[in-house]
Amino acid sequence: MTSSEVQDNIIEEFSQFDDWMDKYNLLIDIGKELPVIDPKYKVKDFLIEGCQSKVWLYPKFDGKLITFTADSDAIITRGIVALLIKVLSNRSPQEIISTDLYFIDKIGLRQNLSPTRSNGLLSMVRQMKLYAMAYNVKNI
């Protein structure tokens, strides 16, 4: 599935709810589906700076695709990073760099987060794209 198809599925899933409390519950459920990260990656090296809660993001690059695993100590944040992983994991560095994450605004996520969570979202996206840029340069 392309990143656009995944984003369209996310938009469709969230559009089933009008109330943001229901959307938060969906976000929490999505976070619960996130596979457990290996404890050896829950260290400072993989901690995302700029997030109010703790978020660990581990990239694995096999020479072609980057696979992300993550965890957070906050349930909403865990759901947010799970959404980003759904869209950006198992993609080439170039694809991650060029992906427009339009689902964030389409589902109203950015507008319904506190300013600190919104900053955390931007930090997560930035970190995923920075990993992709680093692997892209390494791969040339």
C-alpha positions as CSV (number, residue, x, y, z in Angstrom):
1,M,0.0,0.0,0.0
2,T,1.3,3.5,-0.8
3,S,1.7,6.1,1.9
4,S,-1.2,8.0,0.3
5,E,-3.4,4.9,0.5
6,V,-2.5,4.4,4.2
7,Q,-3.3,8.1,4.9
8,D,-6.6,7.8,3.0
9,N,-7.5,4.8,5.2
10,I,-6.7,6.8,8.4
11,I,-8.8,9.7,7.2
12,E,-11.7,7.3,6.5
13,E,-11.3,5.6,9.9
14,F,-11.4,9.0,11.7
15,S,-14.2,10.4,9.6
16,Q,-16.6,7.8,11.2
17,F,-16.6,10.0,14.4
18,D,-17.8,13.6,14.8
19,D,-16.8,14.0,18.4
20,W,-13.2,14.4,19.3
21,M,-13.5,12.3,22.4
22,D,-14.4,9.4,20.2
23,K,-11.4,10.3,17.9
24,Y,-9.1,10.4,21.0
25,N,-10.4,6.9,22.0
26,L,-9.6,5.7,18.5
27,L,-6.1,7.2,18.8
28,I,-5.6,5.4,22.1
29,D,-6.7,2.1,20.5
30,I,-4.3,2.6,17.6
31,G,-1.5,3.2,20.1
32,K,-2.4,0.0,21.9
33,E,-1.8,-1.9,18.6
34,L,1.7,-0.5,18.4
35,P,4.2,-3.4,18.7
36,V,6.3,-3.3,21.9
37,I,9.7,-1.7,21.3
38,D,12.7,-3.7,22.5
39,P,13.7,-2.2,25.9
40,K,17.3,-1.7,24.7
41,Y,16.0,1.1,22.4
42,K,14.3,2.9,25.3
43,V,17.4,4.9,25.9
44,K,18.4,8.6,25.5
45,D,19.9,8.0,22.0
46,F,16.4,7.2,20.7
47,L,14.5,9.7,22.7
48,I,12.8,12.4,20.6
49,E,13.7,16.0,21.8
50,G,10.8,18.5,21.9
51,C,8.1,16.1,23.1
52,Q,6.4,16.8,26.5
53,S,6.1,13.1,27.1
54,K,8.8,10.6,26.5
55,V,8.9,9.2,22.9
56,W,11.5,6.7,21.8
57,L,11.9,6.1,18.1
58,Y,14.1,3.4,16.6
59,P,14.9,3.3,12.9
60,K,16.1,0.1,11.2
61,F,17.5,0.4,7.7
62,D,18.0,-2.7,5.6
63,G,19.7,-0.9,2.7
64,K,16.4,-0.3,0.9
65,L,13.6,0.4,3.5
66,I,13.4,2.0,6.9
67,T,11.3,0.3,9.5
68,F,10.4,2.3,12.6
69,T,9.5,1.1,16.1
70,A,8.5,3.4,18.9
71,D,7.0,3.8,22.3
72,S,5.7,6.6,24.5
73,D,4.9,6.9,28.2
74,A,1.7,8.8,27.2
75,I,-1.3,7.0,25.6
76,I,-2.3,9.8,23.2
77,T,1.3,10.3,22.1
78,R,1.7,6.6,21.6
79,G,-1.3,6.7,19.3
80,I,0.1,9.7,17.4
81,V,3.5,8.0,16.8
82,A,1.6,4.8,15.8
83,L,-0.2,6.7,13.1
84,L,3.1,8.1,11.8
85,I,4.6,4.7,11.8
86,K,1.6,3.3,9.8
87,V,2.3,5.9,7.1
88,L,6.1,6.1,7.1
89,S,7.5,2.7,8.2
90,N,8.7,0.2,5.6
91,R,9.4,2.9,3.0
92,S,12.5,4.0,1.2
93,P,14.4,7.0,2.7
94,Q,13.4,9.1,-0.4
95,E,9.8,8.2,-0.1
96,I,9.8,9.2,3.6
97,I,11.5,12.5,2.8
98,S,9.0,13.3,0.1
99,T,5.8,12.1,1.8
100,D,3.3,14.9,2.5
101,L,1.6,14.0,5.7
102,Y,-1.8,15.5,4.7
103,F,-3.8,13.1,7.0
104,I,-2.7,15.2,10.1
105,D,-4.8,18.2,9.0
106,K,-7.5,16.2,7.3
107,I,-8.4,14.3,10.5
108,G,-8.1,17.6,12.5
109,L,-5.3,16.2,14.6
110,R,-3.1,19.3,14.7
111,Q,-6.1,21.5,15.6
112,N,-7.2,19.3,18.5
113,L,-3.9,18.8,20.2
114,S,-2.6,21.0,23.0
115,P,0.3,23.3,21.9
116,T,2.9,21.0,23.6
117,R,1.5,17.9,22.0
118,S,1.4,19.7,18.6
119,N,5.1,20.6,19.1
120,G,5.7,16.9,19.9
121,L,4.0,15.8,16.7
122,L,6.2,18.1,14.7
123,S,9.3,16.8,16.6
124,M,8.3,13.2,15.7
125,V,7.8,14.0,12.0
126,R,11.1,15.9,11.9
127,Q,13.0,13.0,13.6
128,M,11.6,10.4,11.2
129,K,12.5,12.6,8.2
130,L,15.9,13.3,9.6
131,Y,16.6,9.6,9.9
132,A,15.4,9.2,6.3
133,M,17.7,12.0,5.1
134,A,20.7,10.4,6.9
135,Y,20.0,7.0,5.4
136,N,19.5,8.6,2.0
137,V,22.9,10.3,2.1
138,K,24.5,7.1,3.4
139,N,22.9,5.1,0.6
140,I,24.2,7.3,-2.3
